[in-house]
Structure formats: structure tokens, C-alpha cells
Amino acid sequence: MMHKGLFSGFCLMMGVAVMAQNEIKLWNGDMPGTGAEKSEELAPDKGDDVIRLTNVSEPTLQLFMAKSEDSVPFVIICPGGGYSILSMNSEGTEIAEWLNSIGVSAAVLKYRVPGNRTGALADAKQAVKMAREHASDWKIDPRKIGMLGFSAGGHLTAACSNSETRPDFSVLVYPAYLFKKGGIELVDEVRVDAETPPAFVVQAKDDKKYYRSTLAYTKALDAAGVEVESHLFARGGHGFGMRDRGHPVHTVWPVLCEAWMRDTGILEQ
């Protein structure tokens, strides 16, 4: 049974997610930490054509490789979902298809949920490590391996970008959980320094619960002398991915992000 909006090769059997042909395991018997207590499954359908996956115990990368004879940039996509579920299409495969269209290879990271931030961070770092190890056979540029995260995936992207295993650049779209309550100071667990990779950050001001994440991360990057391009739109809400819900940010942010990637040399001018 195929679910509407599922990416090529990802299928469901009896409501359970099954590995696709272009999906590779992150760990081979040496996974640190724990997985979910229940079997992997889809969360209830909310009628919005968003595929929500939960109870992930076997982290994977789903590869979407751009057609090119040359080595190209590579982006690891971290779907959002409050560290409870993963929005696999609206914040995953649809983003991979866009990246492919501008000449960037991509992979959707299926990281451990629910309630497993430690496991999720280990998965993200392993994804970066794996991409560097496979740069030659995947035809990707080992100096241009980035991460792109939404909401909780934005927090995960920031956490990985400030760990011992860092991507070369990052994109945070309506990131969550990055500011201390009542202000715009960065949370203690994310420690920005001069080695933090350049970032593109975008959010809407009416994303009232989380918009200060963009302010806090941008402020910390600027203080550390790290290159950052930050956009705070007036309206747009949260959780839109690339889907047009009637506000400019929904369709403009990918255009701005591509322009940033070309301006910074990640993509050719």
C-alpha cells in the first residue's frame, strides 16, 4: 500500500514503515544508546498530507543523489516533529527533491524518536561521518557537506554543528528550543565558537513559541565571528516546510537559501 506523498521507494506494509532501496543504515550493531520501546509506525493522519513517523529505533539515511558527473554539495535533512515524530515528506523528501533541482545531493535523516535527543544527536553526527567516508563513491564534495533542519531538526542541526563532528554549513528553518526562557540567549547545551560552520537561518515572527531561537542562534554566531545570514519574516507560522500557506516566507526562503549557497561558494555562481 502506497501512501500519498511518499517518496520513491518508501512503502508501508500493514501500516509499518519499511526500508527503501535507497535507504542505508547508520549503525551496524554498534549503535550507542537505546531505541524506542515500541515498533516503528506512522502517527495518526491529520488530513494534511504529512507523513509522521514515530518509534524510530533503526536510524537511516535515505539518499537522493543529484545527476552530475562532478562532485556536488551534499545536505543531510533533519525533519522536525518535536523530537516525538518525524515529518518525513513535508520536511524531508520534498526538501530533497528541491535540493536535487539546484544541483545538490541530499539525504533524509531518520533519527531516533520519541524523546531521545541523545540518540538523535549521535545519529546526526554519524550521518556527517558517513557522508565524509563515502564522499568519493557518492560523488559529493567532502568540503561541502551541510545539514538542513526544521523545528526540532533545526535544534538538532545546531547541536551537531557545535559538536566534535560538524558539517561544513547549516540551514535552520523555524528552529526550536535554542533560546533560554524569557530572552534571546542561546541555550547552554549548544556552545557556539569560532569553528561553528556558517549558517542560513529563517523564521516567522508570528511563530510565537519558537521565533526567539533564530534571534538567539544568530546573536551567538555573530558574537563568535561566524558568518550567518538570518531572515525574520513578519508572518508565516510554523511547520510549513516548502508548502505555500499564503505568506511570502513559505516560498521565498528556498530562493534566498539557494542565493546564499551561491554567494558563499557552496554552489557555483
Short mmCIF file of the C-alpha atoms (twelve columns), coordinates in Angstrom:
data_MODEL
# 
_entry.id   MODEL 
# 
loop_
_atom_site.group_PDB 
_atom_site.id 
_atom_site.type_symbol 
_atom_site.label_atom_id 
_atom_site.label_alt_id 
_atom_site.label_comp_id 
_atom_site.label_asym_id 
_atom_site.label_seq_id 
_atom_site.Cartn_x 
_atom_site.Cartn_y 
_atom_site.Cartn_z 
_atom_site.pdbx_PDB_model_num 
ATOM 1   C CA . MET A 1   0.000  0.000  0.000   1 
ATOM 2   C CA . MET A 2   1.479  3.346  -1.029  1 
ATOM 3   C CA . HIS A 3   0.713  6.453  0.960   1 
ATOM 4   C CA . LYS A 4   0.024  9.673  -0.936  1 
ATOM 5   C CA . GLY A 5   3.108  11.877 -0.951  1 
ATOM 6   C CA . LEU A 6   5.570  9.127  -0.058  1 
ATOM 7   C CA . PHE A 7   8.927  9.431  -1.724  1 
ATOM 8   C CA . SER A 8   10.077 6.903  -4.281  1 
ATOM 9   C CA . GLY A 9   10.943 3.564  -2.737  1 
ATOM 10  C CA . PHE A 10  9.471  4.215  0.721   1 
ATOM 11  C CA . CYS A 11  6.494  1.983  1.340   1 
ATOM 12  C CA . LEU A 12  4.137  0.792  4.024   1 
ATOM 13  C CA . MET A 13  3.107  -2.733 4.864   1 
ATOM 14  C CA . MET A 14  0.313  -3.142 7.386   1 
ATOM 15  C CA . GLY A 15  0.938  0.453  8.452   1 
ATOM 16  C CA . VAL A 16  4.599  -0.197 9.294   1 
ATOM 17  C CA . ALA A 17  7.447  1.663  7.606   1 
ATOM 18  C CA . VAL A 18  9.796  -0.487 5.535   1 
ATOM 19  C CA . MET A 19  13.310 0.349  4.387   1 
ATOM 20  C CA . ALA A 20  13.567 1.548  0.803   1 
ATOM 21  C CA . GLN A 21  16.207 0.559  -1.702  1 
ATOM 22  C CA . ASN A 22  17.982 3.917  -1.392  1 
ATOM 23  C CA . GLU A 23  17.952 3.766  2.418   1 
ATOM 24  C CA . ILE A 24  21.095 2.827  4.318   1 
ATOM 25  C CA . LYS A 25  21.547 2.015  7.986   1 
ATOM 26  C CA . LEU A 26  23.599 4.400  10.085  1 
ATOM 27  C CA . TRP A 27  24.733 1.770  12.529  1 
ATOM 28  C CA . ASN A 28  25.725 -1.872 12.175  1 
ATOM 29  C CA . GLY A 29  25.412 -3.381 15.624  1 
ATOM 30  C CA . ASP A 30  27.387 -0.633 17.335  1 
ATOM 31  C CA . MET A 31  24.643 1.955  17.911  1 
ATOM 32  C CA . PRO A 32  25.173 3.903  21.149  1 
ATOM 33  C CA . GLY A 33  22.237 4.413  23.464  1 
ATOM 34  C CA . THR A 34  18.753 2.992  23.091  1 
ATOM 35  C CA . GLY A 35  15.892 2.917  20.629  1 
ATOM 36  C CA . ALA A 36  12.131 3.249  21.026  1 
ATOM 37  C CA . GLU A 37  10.105 0.963  23.273  1 
ATOM 38  C CA . LYS A 38  7.523  0.291  20.543  1 
ATOM 39  C CA . SER A 39  7.726  -0.757 16.889  1 
ATOM 40  C CA . GLU A 40  8.207  1.887  14.203  1 
ATOM 41  C CA . GLU A 41  4.868  3.159  12.910  1 
ATOM 42  C CA . LEU A 42  3.033  6.097  11.391  1 
ATOM 43  C CA . ALA A 43  1.377  8.577  13.718  1 
ATOM 44  C CA . PRO A 44  -2.360 9.221  13.124  1 
ATOM 45  C CA . ASP A 45  -3.215 11.032 9.898   1 
ATOM 46  C CA . LYS A 46  -4.284 14.648 10.486  1 
ATOM 47  C CA . GLY A 47  -5.655 15.117 6.971   1 
ATOM 48  C CA . ASP A 48  -2.833 17.437 5.883   1 
ATOM 49  C CA . ASP A 49  -0.832 15.020 3.703   1 
ATOM 50  C CA . VAL A 50  2.053  14.960 6.169   1 
ATOM 51  C CA . ILE A 51  3.667  11.585 6.843   1 
ATOM 52  C CA . ARG A 52  4.535  11.421 10.533  1 
ATOM 53  C CA . LEU A 53  6.833  8.606  11.571  1 
ATOM 54  C CA . THR A 54  7.458  7.648  15.184  1 
ATOM 55  C CA . ASN A 55  9.076  4.985  17.368  1 
ATOM 56  C CA . VAL A 56  12.309 5.019  15.379  1 
ATOM 57  C CA . SER A 57  14.909 2.563  16.671  1 
ATOM 58  C CA . GLU A 58  16.868 1.937  13.461  1 
ATOM 59  C CA . PRO A 59  18.263 5.273  12.179  1 
ATOM 60  C CA . THR A 60  18.853 5.548  8.443   1 
ATOM 61  C CA . LEU A 61  19.834 7.897  5.654   1 
ATOM 62  C CA . GLN A 62  17.576 7.995  2.599   1 
ATOM 63  C CA . LEU A 63  19.711 9.080  -0.344  1 
ATOM 64  C CA . PHE A 64  18.592 11.469 -3.082  1 
ATOM 65  C CA . MET A 65  21.554 11.995 -5.385  1 
ATOM 66  C CA . ALA A 66  21.722 14.816 -7.928  1 
ATOM 67  C CA . LYS A 67  22.525 13.844 -11.504 1 
ATOM 68  C CA . SER A 68  26.047 15.090 -12.136 1 
ATOM 69  C CA . GLU A 69  29.373 13.821 -13.416 1 
ATOM 70  C CA . ASP A 70  31.184 16.072 -10.946 1 
ATOM 71  C CA . SER A 71  31.301 16.062 -7.155  1 
ATOM 72  C CA . VAL A 72  28.473 18.176 -5.748  1 
ATOM 73  C CA . PRO A 73  27.481 19.584 -2.343  1 
ATOM 74  C CA . PHE A 74  25.590 17.251 -0.027  1 
ATOM 75  C CA . VAL A 75  22.934 18.138 2.550   1 
ATOM 76  C CA . ILE A 76  21.642 15.958 5.395   1 
ATOM 77  C CA . ILE A 77  17.999 16.878 6.014   1 
ATOM 78  C CA . CYS A 78  16.665 16.675 9.577   1 
ATOM 79  C CA . PRO A 79  12.847 16.633 9.643   1 
ATOM 80  C CA . GLY A 80  11.064 18.283 12.542  1 
ATOM 81  C CA . GLY A 81  8.439  16.928 14.899  1 
ATOM 82  C CA . GLY A 82  9.274  17.979 18.435  1 
ATOM 83  C CA . TYR A 83  11.620 15.002 18.936  1 
ATOM 84  C CA . SER A 84  8.394  12.997 19.054  1 
ATOM 85  C CA . ILE A 85  7.696  12.266 15.377  1 
ATOM 86  C CA . LEU A 86  9.427  12.946 12.048  1 
ATOM 87  C CA . SER A 87  7.626  14.836 9.265   1 
ATOM 88  C CA . MET A 88  9.122  12.629 6.590   1 
ATOM 89  C CA . ASN A 89  7.710  14.218 3.442   1 
ATOM 90  C CA . SER A 90  6.914  17.896 4.101   1 
ATOM 91  C CA . GLU A 91  10.225 18.425 5.937   1 
ATOM 92  C CA . GLY A 92  12.149 15.608 4.319   1 
ATOM 93  C CA . THR A 93  11.658 14.199 0.863   1 
ATOM 94  C CA . GLU A 94  10.097 17.341 -0.608  1 
ATOM 95  C CA . ILE A 95  13.170 19.261 0.510   1 
ATOM 96  C CA . ALA A 96  15.469 16.629 -1.002  1 
ATOM 97  C CA . GLU A 97  13.729 16.989 -4.355  1 
ATOM 98  C CA . TRP A 98  14.233 20.760 -4.257  1 
ATOM 99  C CA . LEU A 99  17.911 20.368 -3.386  1 
ATOM 100 C CA . ASN A 100 18.354 17.934 -6.288  1 
ATOM 101 C CA . SER A 101 16.765 20.508 -8.605  1 
ATOM 102 C CA . ILE A 102 19.511 23.034 -7.797  1 
ATOM 103 C CA . GLY A 103 22.326 20.515 -8.139  1 
ATOM 104 C CA . VAL A 104 22.731 19.408 -4.526  1 
ATOM 105 C CA . SER A 105 22.677 15.777 -3.434  1 
ATOM 106 C CA . ALA A 106 20.744 15.099 -0.255  1 
ATOM 107 C CA . ALA A 107 19.735 12.525 2.309   1 
ATOM 108 C CA . VAL A 108 16.791 12.470 4.701   1 
ATOM 109 C CA . LEU A 109 17.945 11.534 8.186   1 
ATOM 110 C CA . LYS A 110 15.594 9.216  10.042  1 
ATOM 111 C CA . TYR A 111 16.800 9.782  13.581  1 
ATOM 112 C CA . ARG A 112 15.647 8.222  16.824  1 
ATOM 113 C CA . VAL A 113 12.327 9.376  18.297  1 
ATOM 114 C CA . PRO A 114 10.420 9.841  20.537  1 
ATOM 115 C CA . GLY A 115 12.093 11.606 23.430  1 
ATOM 116 C CA . ASN A 116 15.651 10.631 22.552  1 
ATOM 117 C CA . ARG A 117 17.723 13.761 21.983  1 
ATOM 118 C CA . THR A 118 20.945 11.985 22.924  1 
ATOM 119 C CA . GLY A 119 20.288 9.249  20.389  1 
ATOM 120 C CA . ALA A 120 19.215 11.783 17.750  1 
ATOM 121 C CA . LEU A 121 22.458 13.746 18.142  1 
ATOM 122 C CA . ALA A 122 24.530 10.571 17.885  1 
ATOM 123 C CA . ASP A 123 22.616 9.729  14.694  1 
ATOM 124 C CA . ALA A 124 23.241 13.181 13.220  1 
ATOM 125 C CA . LYS A 125 26.981 13.012 13.933  1 
ATOM 126 C CA . GLN A 126 27.146 9.522  12.456  1 
ATOM 127 C CA . ALA A 127 25.374 10.796 9.310   1 
ATOM 128 C CA . VAL A 128 28.010 13.519 8.845   1 
ATOM 129 C CA . LYS A 129 30.790 10.994 9.433   1 
ATOM 130 C CA . MET A 130 29.269 8.537  6.960   1 
ATOM 131 C CA . ALA A 131 28.898 11.216 4.291   1 
ATOM 132 C CA . ARG A 132 32.582 12.108 4.571   1 
ATOM 133 C CA . GLU A 133 33.603 8.460  4.430   1 
ATOM 134 C CA . HIS A 134 31.511 7.867  1.297   1 
ATOM 135 C CA . ALA A 135 32.273 11.164 -0.447  1 
ATOM 136 C CA . SER A 136 34.110 9.511  -3.326  1 
ATOM 137 C CA . ASP A 137 31.582 6.805  -4.189  1 
ATOM 138 C CA . TRP A 138 28.612 9.139  -3.623  1 
ATOM 139 C CA . LYS A 139 30.231 11.779 -5.865  1 
ATOM 140 C CA . ILE A 140 29.919 14.508 -3.248  1 
ATOM 141 C CA . ASP A 141 32.375 17.215 -2.254  1 
ATOM 142 C CA . PRO A 142 33.794 16.311 1.185   1 
ATOM 143 C CA . ARG A 143 34.350 20.040 1.874   1 
ATOM 144 C CA . LYS A 144 30.682 20.877 1.225   1 
ATOM 145 C CA . ILE A 145 28.675 18.599 3.482   1 
ATOM 146 C CA . GLY A 146 25.871 20.502 5.180   1 
ATOM 147 C CA . MET A 147 22.809 19.996 7.336   1 
ATOM 148 C CA . LEU A 148 19.328 21.460 6.944   1 
ATOM 149 C CA . GLY A 149 16.845 21.125 9.803   1 
ATOM 150 C CA . PHE A 150 13.286 22.130 10.581  1 
ATOM 151 C CA . SER A 151 11.961 22.913 14.074  1 
ATOM 152 C CA . ALA A 152 13.392 20.176 16.341  1 
ATOM 153 C CA . GLY A 153 15.528 19.209 13.336  1 
ATOM 154 C CA . GLY A 154 16.847 22.778 13.398  1 
ATOM 155 C CA . HIS A 155 17.828 22.333 17.023  1 
ATOM 156 C CA . LEU A 156 19.493 19.040 16.091  1 
ATOM 157 C CA . THR A 157 21.344 20.767 13.241  1 
ATOM 158 C CA . ALA A 158 22.639 23.462 15.621  1 
ATOM 159 C CA . ALA A 159 23.663 20.860 18.198  1 
ATOM 160 C CA . CYS A 160 25.580 18.821 15.612  1 
ATOM 161 C CA . SER A 161 27.138 21.984 14.157  1 
ATOM 162 C CA . ASN A 162 28.659 22.667 17.554  1 
ATOM 163 C CA . SER A 163 29.821 19.141 18.322  1 
ATOM 164 C CA . GLU A 164 33.095 17.382 17.584  1 
ATOM 165 C CA . THR A 165 31.607 16.145 14.280  1 
ATOM 166 C CA . ARG A 166 30.494 19.257 12.425  1 
ATOM 167 C CA . PRO A 167 29.036 19.787 8.971   1 
ATOM 168 C CA . ASP A 168 30.609 22.421 6.719   1 
ATOM 169 C CA . PHE A 169 27.498 24.621 6.655   1 
ATOM 170 C CA . SER A 170 23.990 24.604 8.083   1 
ATOM 171 C CA . VAL A 171 20.478 25.772 7.282   1 
ATOM 172 C CA . LEU A 172 17.942 26.214 10.089  1 
ATOM 173 C CA . VAL A 173 14.284 26.691 9.171   1 
ATOM 174 C CA . TYR A 174 11.987 27.777 12.042  1 
ATOM 175 C CA . PRO A 175 14.347 26.190 14.608  1 
ATOM 176 C CA . ALA A 176 13.032 25.322 18.073  1 
ATOM 177 C CA . TYR A 177 14.465 25.019 21.601  1 
ATOM 178 C CA . LEU A 178 17.514 27.246 21.045  1 
ATOM 179 C CA . PHE A 179 16.757 30.136 23.424  1 
ATOM 180 C CA . LYS A 180 16.579 30.474 27.159  1 
ATOM 181 C CA . LYS A 181 13.153 31.271 28.522  1 
ATOM 182 C CA . GLY A 182 12.374 34.959 28.709  1 
ATOM 183 C CA . GLY A 183 15.197 36.200 26.490  1 
ATOM 184 C CA . ILE A 184 17.310 35.664 23.402  1 
ATOM 185 C CA . GLU A 185 20.307 33.946 24.976  1 
ATOM 186 C CA . LEU A 186 21.395 30.644 23.459  1 
ATOM 187 C CA . VAL A 187 20.704 27.502 25.476  1 
ATOM 188 C CA . ASP A 188 23.693 26.119 27.378  1 
ATOM 189 C CA . GLU A 189 23.839 22.777 25.561  1 
ATOM 190 C CA . VAL A 190 24.667 24.471 22.237  1 
ATOM 191 C CA . ARG A 191 28.097 26.091 22.547  1 
ATOM 192 C CA . VAL A 192 28.992 28.256 19.569  1 
ATOM 193 C CA . ASP A 193 32.635 29.081 18.867  1 
ATOM 194 C CA . ALA A 194 34.765 30.362 16.009  1 
ATOM 195 C CA . GLU A 195 34.791 26.875 14.419  1 
ATOM 196 C CA . THR A 196 30.993 26.693 14.128  1 
ATOM 197 C CA . PRO A 197 30.097 26.419 10.425  1 
ATOM 198 C CA . PRO A 198 28.362 29.254 8.525   1 
ATOM 199 C CA . ALA A 199 24.587 29.271 8.807   1 
ATOM 200 C CA . PHE A 200 21.450 30.393 7.000   1 
ATOM 201 C CA . VAL A 201 18.539 30.882 9.413   1 
ATOM 202 C CA . VAL A 202 14.917 31.732 8.626   1 
ATOM 203 C CA . GLN A 203 11.760 32.036 10.705  1 
ATOM 204 C CA . ALA A 204 8.499  33.961 11.038  1 
ATOM 205 C CA . LYS A 205 7.866  36.406 13.896  1 
ATOM 206 C CA . ASP A 206 4.374  35.015 14.455  1 
ATOM 207 C CA . ASP A 207 5.937  31.637 15.234  1 
ATOM 208 C CA . LYS A 208 5.492  32.931 18.770  1 
ATOM 209 C CA . LYS A 209 6.570  29.809 20.632  1 
ATOM 210 C CA . TYR A 210 9.904  29.465 18.844  1 
ATOM 211 C CA . TYR A 211 10.954 32.580 16.895  1 
ATOM 212 C CA . ARG A 212 13.469 33.620 19.540  1 
ATOM 213 C CA . SER A 213 15.524 30.582 18.520  1 
ATOM 214 C CA . THR A 214 16.532 32.439 15.370  1 
ATOM 215 C CA . LEU A 215 17.447 35.540 17.372  1 
ATOM 216 C CA . ALA A 216 19.447 33.576 19.935  1 
ATOM 217 C CA . TYR A 217 21.387 31.497 17.417  1 
ATOM 218 C CA . THR A 218 22.080 34.474 15.162  1 
ATOM 219 C CA . LYS A 219 23.293 36.534 18.121  1 
ATOM 220 C CA . ALA A 220 25.632 33.756 19.278  1 
ATOM 221 C CA . LEU A 221 27.063 33.200 15.802  1 
ATOM 222 C CA . ASP A 222 27.658 36.907 15.329  1 
ATOM 223 C CA . ALA A 223 29.408 37.191 18.700  1 
ATOM 224 C CA . ALA A 224 31.703 34.311 17.728  1 
ATOM 225 C CA . GLY A 225 32.540 35.889 14.371  1 
ATOM 226 C CA . VAL A 226 30.764 33.145 12.407  1 
ATOM 227 C CA . GLU A 227 29.214 34.029 9.060   1 
ATOM 228 C CA . VAL A 228 25.420 33.993 9.282   1 
ATOM 229 C CA . GLU A 229 22.539 35.136 7.103   1 
ATOM 230 C CA . SER A 230 19.329 35.480 9.083   1 
ATOM 231 C CA . HIS A 231 15.786 36.274 7.912   1 
ATOM 232 C CA . LEU A 232 12.885 37.031 10.254  1 
ATOM 233 C CA . PHE A 233 9.616  37.388 8.331   1 
ATOM 234 C CA . ALA A 234 6.575  39.034 9.880   1 
ATOM 235 C CA . ARG A 235 4.159  36.173 9.259   1 
ATOM 236 C CA . GLY A 236 4.259  32.535 8.267   1 
ATOM 237 C CA . GLY A 237 3.702  30.403 11.355  1 
ATOM 238 C CA . HIS A 238 5.442  27.115 11.969  1 
ATOM 239 C CA . GLY A 239 5.781  23.751 10.254  1 
ATOM 240 C CA . PHE A 240 5.212  24.785 6.644   1 
ATOM 241 C CA . GLY A 241 8.237  23.165 5.014   1 
ATOM 242 C CA . MET A 242 8.130  24.455 1.437   1 
ATOM 243 C CA . ARG A 243 4.335  24.389 1.181   1 
ATOM 244 C CA . ASP A 244 2.612  27.654 0.294   1 
ATOM 245 C CA . ARG A 245 0.192  28.623 3.059   1 
ATOM 246 C CA . GLY A 246 -0.303 32.164 1.860   1 
ATOM 247 C CA . HIS A 247 2.691  34.065 3.233   1 
ATOM 248 C CA . PRO A 248 5.896  35.073 1.422   1 
ATOM 249 C CA . VAL A 249 8.271  33.094 3.660   1 
ATOM 250 C CA . HIS A 250 6.732  29.801 2.553   1 
ATOM 251 C CA . THR A 251 8.020  30.069 -0.995  1 
ATOM 252 C CA . VAL A 252 10.737 32.730 -0.684  1 
ATOM 253 C CA . TRP A 253 13.039 31.025 1.814   1 
ATOM 254 C CA . PRO A 254 14.280 28.367 -0.678  1 
ATOM 255 C CA . VAL A 255 15.101 31.133 -3.186  1 
ATOM 256 C CA . LEU A 256 17.025 33.057 -0.538  1 
ATOM 257 C CA . CYS A 257 18.759 29.901 0.641   1 
ATOM 258 C CA . GLU A 258 19.911 28.998 -2.864  1 
ATOM 259 C CA . ALA A 259 21.192 32.552 -3.347  1 
ATOM 260 C CA . TRP A 260 23.109 32.250 -0.053  1 
ATOM 261 C CA . MET A 261 24.646 28.951 -1.141  1 
ATOM 262 C CA . ARG A 262 25.820 30.542 -4.390  1 
ATOM 263 C CA . ASP A 263 27.065 33.703 -2.683  1 
ATOM 264 C CA . THR A 264 29.114 31.693 -0.180  1 
ATOM 265 C CA . GLY A 265 30.584 29.391 -2.828  1 
ATOM 266 C CA . ILE A 266 28.760 26.241 -1.729  1 
ATOM 267 C CA . LEU A 267 27.166 26.281 -5.178  1 
ATOM 268 C CA . GLU A 268 28.713 27.836 -8.262  1 
ATOM 269 C CA . GLN A 269 27.587 31.355 -9.154  1 
# 
